[in-house]
Amino acid sequence: MIEKEHKGLNKRRKSILKIGMATVIITCVIGTASSFVFAKEVKVTVDDTERVLSGGMFQNVGQVLEDNGIELGDDYSVNVDTNSVLFTVDNIEVKSKATGELSFDGKTIVYQTEAETVGDLLKEYNVELKDLDRVEPGKSTPLEDVNEIKVIRVQVAELPTRQVITYTTQNKDNPEMEVGKTKVVQVGVNGESSQVERVLYENGVEVKREIIYDEIVTTPVPEIVEVGTKAVVVTPAPVVETPAVVQTPAAVQTPVVETPVVQAPVVQTPAQTQTTATNTIPAGAVKMTIQCTAYTATGNATASGVMPTANHTVASWSGLPFGTKIYIPAMGTTYTVEDRGGAVTEGIVDIYMNTYQECIQFGRQNLEAYIVY
C-alpha cells in the first residue's frame, strides 16, 4: 500500500515539472514573437538623404525621429503629422523650409515657407497676378532653386495727341527769270494729324511707347518757289581812246618864292566804340533744326528719376545725355534733357507742358535749336 502511494507521488511530481518547463518555453516564444509583432521599420528621407528607422508600432512619429537623433525645429517641415502612430505611415520626408525675398507692390518681405513652387508661395501670401502682370522667375519654378522673387505689375495707357505735319517746299524753274532770283508763288501751310500712342509701364516706369493710330486731319499745302534759269547777258564796257600827247616848248622858269605853310591844328575825333549784338544763344552751342512735339503729366517720374517741370523738361533721343541743355529761340526757353520716349528718335524732342490742351495747341513743329553737348 505504501509502495503504491510512493509511485503515485512520483508521477505527480513528473507531471508538474513537465508543465513548468512547457510554461517557460511558451513564455519565451510569446515574448520573442511580441517583439517582432509590435516593432516596425520605416524609411525616412532627410533633405534627400535616406535612412531606415525602427520603432514601436504604437509610438508617434515625432518620438521615433527624436529617438533616432532627428530633431525638428522651425526651419524644417515633415510630410506627416508628427503625432501620428508609426504603424499608420510608411515614408517620412523631412525637408528644410525654403527661404528668400519676395518683392511686390513696392515692398519686400523675407519668407520662410513649406511651399514648393513660386506659384504656391504667391498663394500663401495672397498675391494675385492680373492679366498683364508677371512674376520672375515663373510660377512653376521650384523654390529650392531661387532666393529672390519679383512681381511685376504691367499697365498700358493710350494717349491721344495732335501733331503738326510740316509742309514741303517745291522748286519750279522759271526761264523768264534771271538766274539767282526766286519768287514764292504759293505759300506753304502746315497740316495736322491725330495720333494715339500706346505707352507700356512696368511697376510705374515707362518702358515702351508706340503709335497705334495716325490719321491726317488737315493735309499740308506745299510751298512753291519759282527759281530763275535765264542766263544774264553781260555787256562789255566801251573802250575810251586816249589822245596823242602834244609836246610844247619848255617854259621859262621863274624864281619860286616859298611861302611858309601854316598848318591848321588837327582836331582829333574820338574813335567810335564798336558794339556787338548779343542774344541768349549759349556759348559753344551746336545749331540744328529739330522736330518738336509735346506731352503732359502721366503721374510718374521721368526716366532720369525726377518729376517733369513745364518750361524746363524735355524728352530726347538716347544720344543726348541727361542734363544736356537745348535752347529753342522760338520758345524763348533753355530746356534740360530729363526724359526719354519710345517715339522720340534722333532729331525729335518731346517738350513737357502742364496741360493736355497746351499739347494739342502746340502740335508738332520744326524749330531752330541750339544744343550744348
Beta strands, then each sheet from edge to edge (+ up, - down):
strand 1: 39-46
strand 2: 49-56
strand 3: 76-78
strand 4: 91-96
strand 5: 98-104
strand 6: 107-113
strand 7: 134-136
strand 8: 148-152
strand 9: 154-165
strand 10: 169-178
strand 11: 182-186
strand 12: 191-202
strand 13: 205-218
strand 14: 223-230
strand 15: 286-295
strand 16: 313-315
strand 17: 325-328
strand 18: 333-339
strand 19: 348-352
strand 20: 365-372
sheet 1: 2+ 1- 4- 3+
sheet 2: 6+ 5- 8- 7+
sheet 3: 9+ 12- 13+
sheet 4: 10+ 14+ 11-
sheet 5: 15+ 19+ 16- 18- 17+ 20- 15+
end
